Amino acid sequence: MSAVAVLLSALSIASSAACAAISWKHPAQVARATGGDLMSLARSLRALPGEARLAELARRSPPESWERRLALEVMAAADPRAKIAAANELLAEIEQRLDAGAGWPRAAARLSALAALFLATLSYLAQAGPSVIALVLGAGGAGAIASAAAGRAGRAAAARGREAIDALVRVALEPLDSADNADSADGVGAPRRPSGSPRRSRRAPR
């Protein structure tokens, strides 16, 4: 095998591996968006009295995790309106974190395929031989397939994350709705929340 053939083969393998590595960063990033199994945490919190849920959420959550910040910032807010605003702000933040890098796998799959076609053309022009062309195209196809798989894994992980976040927020902030209903029944006239209950994660799986 000539030096040119070796170079083109190495470039194809390297570009495909780089595309796959970049793509798989997205599912890993989604997995790190929260600190643990939020669905199990939501189920365990549901067994507690409403007024104890936020404090228990803060106690059980890892330090610096999103769910711990949710508990602490909502507890620190002065009134129901401020609590809902704090929750909505954190929900918008986690939505951005789940979406960050979502386009990487699709772009990487296209890049891997285009790089393989380009290098295969160079291999043909350099008369590197059919085996080198097949290797270049095979490496590019493998990189594109791995990138597409990373995209599917990232979308599935993000959908599960949104479902778990919605469940946790519903359970943890349920007492706010009860408090508002009680105030309305007593004629106290509690301040109306600007957006009602905390908004849920909006992006559906593609």
C-alpha positions in Angstrom: 0.0 0.0 0.0 1.4 3.4 -1.0 2.0 6.2 1.4 -0.9 8.2 -0.2 -3.2 5.2 0.3 -2.1 4.9 4.0 -2.6 8.7 4.5 -6.1 8.7 2.9 -7.2 5.7 4.9 -5.9 7.2 8.2 -7.7 10.5 7.4 -10.9 8.7 6.8 -10.7 6.7 10.0 -9.7 9.8 12.0 -12.5 12.0 10.6 -15.1 9.3 11.2 -13.9 8.7 14.8 -14.0 12.4 15.5 -17.5 12.8 14.2 -18.7 9.9 16.3 -17.0 11.2 19.4 -18.5 14.6 19.0 -21.9 13.1 18.5 -21.9 11.0 21.6 -21.1 14.1 23.7 -24.8 15.1 23.4 -26.3 12.0 25.2 -23.6 12.3 27.8 -24.4 16.0 28.3 -28.1 15.2 28.6 -27.3 12.6 31.3 -25.4 15.2 33.3 -28.1 17.8 33.1 -29.6 16.6 36.4 -28.1 14.9 39.4 -29.9 11.5 39.5 -33.0 9.5 39.0 -35.7 12.2 39.2 -38.6 9.9 38.6 -37.7 7.7 41.6 -37.1 10.9 43.6 -40.6 12.2 42.6 -42.2 8.9 43.7 -40.5 9.0 47.1 -41.4 12.7 47.7 -45.1 12.0 46.9 -45.3 9.9 50.1 -44.3 13.0 52.2 -46.5 15.8 53.4 -46.6 18.6 50.9 -44.9 21.1 53.1 -41.9 18.8 53.7 -41.2 18.0 50.0 -39.0 20.8 49.0 -36.8 20.5 52.1 -36.5 16.8 51.5 -35.7 17.4 47.8 -32.9 19.7 48.8 -31.6 17.1 51.4 -31.6 14.2 48.9 -30.2 16.0 45.9 -26.5 16.1 45.1 -24.7 19.4 45.8 -24.8 21.9 42.9 -27.4 19.7 41.1 -30.3 21.4 39.2 -32.9 19.8 41.4 -31.2 21.0 44.6 -31.1 24.5 43.2 -34.8 24.2 42.4 -35.7 23.3 46.0 -33.5 26.0 47.5 -34.5 28.8 45.2 -38.2 28.0 45.5 -38.0 27.8 49.3 -36.1 31.1 49.4 -38.8 32.9 47.4 -41.0 35.2 49.4 -44.5 34.3 48.1 -46.3 32.0 45.6 -45.8 34.3 42.7 -42.0 34.5 43.3 -41.8 30.7 43.9 -43.5 30.1 40.5 -41.2 32.6 38.8 -38.1 30.9 40.3 -39.3 27.5 39.2 -40.0 28.7 35.7 -36.6 30.3 35.4 -34.9 27.1 36.4 -37.2 25.1 34.0 -36.1 27.4 31.1 -32.5 26.8 32.1 -32.8 23.0 32.1 -34.6 23.1 28.8 -31.6 25.0 27.3 -29.2 22.4 28.8 -31.2 19.5 27.3 -31.3 21.2 23.9 -27.6 22.2 23.8 -25.7 20.2 21.3 -28.8 18.5 19.9 -27.8 19.3 16.4 -24.3 17.9 16.7 -25.1 14.3 15.8 -27.0 15.2 12.6 -24.2 17.6 11.5 -21.5 15.0 12.3 -23.3 12.3 10.3 -23.4 14.5 7.3 -19.8 15.6 7.8 -18.6 12.0 8.1 -20.4 10.9 4.9 -19.2 14.0 2.9 -15.6 13.5 4.2 -15.8 9.8 3.1 -17.0 10.8 -0.4 -14.3 13.4 -0.7 -11.5 11.0 0.4 -12.8 8.2 -1.8 -12.7 10.6 -4.7 -9.1 11.5 -3.9 -8.3 7.8 -3.5 -9.7 7.1 -6.9 -7.7 9.9 -8.5 -4.6 8.8 -6.8 -5.2 5.2 -8.0 -5.0 3.9 -4.5 -6.9 0.8 -5.4 -10.4 -0.6 -4.7 -9.5 -1.8 -1.2 -8.5 1.7 -0.1 -11.7 3.2 -1.6 -13.8 0.5 0.2 -12.0 1.2 3.5 -12.5 5.0 3.2 -16.2 4.6 2.4 -16.7 2.0 5.1 -15.1 4.2 7.7 -17.2 7.1 6.7 -20.4 5.0 6.7 -19.5 3.7 10.2 -19.0 7.3 11.4 -22.3 8.4 10.0 -24.2 5.4 11.5 -22.6 6.0 14.9 -23.5 9.7 14.8 -27.1 8.9 13.9 -27.3 6.5 16.7 -25.9 9.2 19.1 -28.7 11.5 17.9 -31.4 9.0 18.6 -29.9 8.2 22.0 -29.7 11.9 22.8 -33.3 12.6 21.8 -34.5 9.6 23.8 -32.5 10.6 26.9 -33.8 14.2 26.6 -37.4 13.0 26.4 -37.0 10.8 29.5 -35.4 13.7 31.3 -38.2 16.1 30.5 -40.8 13.5 31.7 -38.9 13.0 34.9 -38.5 16.8 35.4 -42.2 17.4 34.9 -43.0 14.6 37.4 -40.6 16.1 40.0 -41.8 19.6 39.6 -45.5 18.5 39.8 -44.9 16.7 43.1 -42.5 19.2 44.7 -44.7 22.3 43.9 -48.1 20.7 44.4 -48.5 22.5 47.8 -48.4 25.9 45.9 -51.6 25.0 44.1 -53.2 23.8 47.3 -52.2 27.1 49.1 -53.7 29.2 46.3 -56.9 27.2 46.3 -57.2 27.6 50.1 -56.6 31.4 49.8 -59.2 31.8 47.1 -61.8 29.8 49.2 -61.1 32.1 52.2 -61.4 35.2 50.1 -57.9 36.3 50.8 -57.1 37.1 47.2 -53.7 35.6 46.8 -51.7 37.2 44.0 -52.3 35.5 40.7 -49.3 33.8 39.3 -48.3 35.2 35.9 -48.2 31.8 34.2 -50.2 29.6 36.6 -48.4 26.4 37.6 -44.8 26.1 36.6 -44.5 25.5 32.9 -43.5 22.0 31.8 -40.6 21.1 29.6 -41.9 21.8 26.1 -39.8 20.0 23.6 -41.3 16.7 22.5 -39.1 13.9 21.2 -38.4 14.2 17.4 
